[in-house]
Amino acid sequence: MEIKSPFNALTDPRLRQEFSKNERAERIVGKRNLGKGIMPFDLPCELGYHCPVCEYEHEIDGVCDERLAWSEYNGFLYCYVCNKDYPSVLCQPDIDKAINIYLDIIDELSNSNKSDTP
């Protein structure tokens, strides 16, 4: 089934009912803690992220493809079509930006681990 419109996480027939789990990612980087009722403002596609596996147009007629979402794991993005969580740096086509994102994630995790120690 080929669909020529951008993926929409609310209405697309490719949306899965079961979501992948990555126990290793959960153990190493932990789950995002945004607080109850808090949602990130920007979608990953609006920030230039692109699934590293799927081949698709990032934008069609001015509408962003929404197959990527913020994963439940820190530093990861989730692809609704692949049903996989990917480290966000793999989803960034701009290599310099990817390097900075990677370093930001390591820095943030390092600082959060320091604050967790009594």
Residue pairs with C-beta under 8 A, 6 or more apart in sequence:
1 13
1 14
3 12
3 13
3 14
4 60
5 60
5 63
6 56
6 57
6 59
6 60
6 63
6 64
6 65
6 66
7 14
7 56
7 65
7 66
7 67
7 80
7 81
8 66
9 15
9 66
9 67
9 69
9 80
12 80
14 80
14 81
15 80
16 80
16 83
18 83
19 78
19 83
20 78
20 83
20 84
20 85
22 73
22 76
22 85
25 73
25 76
25 85
26 73
29 73
29 74
29 75
29 76
29 105
29 109
30 73
30 74
31 72
31 73
31 74
32 70
32 71
32 72
32 73
32 74
34 40
40 70
43 64
43 66
43 68
43 69
44 68
44 69
44 70
44 77
44 88
44 91
45 58
45 59
45 64
45 65
45 66
45 67
45 68
46 64
48 92
48 93
48 94
48 97
49 68
49 77
49 88
49 91
49 92
50 58
50 68
50 91
50 92
50 93
51 67
51 68
51 79
51 81
51 82
51 86
51 91
52 86
52 90
52 91
53 79
53 82
53 84
53 86
54 67
54 79
54 81
54 82
56 65
56 67
57 65
58 64
58 65
59 65
66 80
67 79
67 80
67 81
68 77
68 78
68 79
68 80
68 91
69 77
69 78
69 80
70 77
70 78
71 77
71 78
71 85
71 86
72 78
72 85
73 85
74 105
74 108
74 109
75 87
75 88
75 105
75 108
75 109
76 85
76 86
76 87
76 88
77 85
77 86
77 87
77 88
77 91
78 84
78 85
78 86
79 85
79 86
87 102
88 101
88 105
89 98
89 99
89 101
89 102
89 105
90 98
92 98
92 101
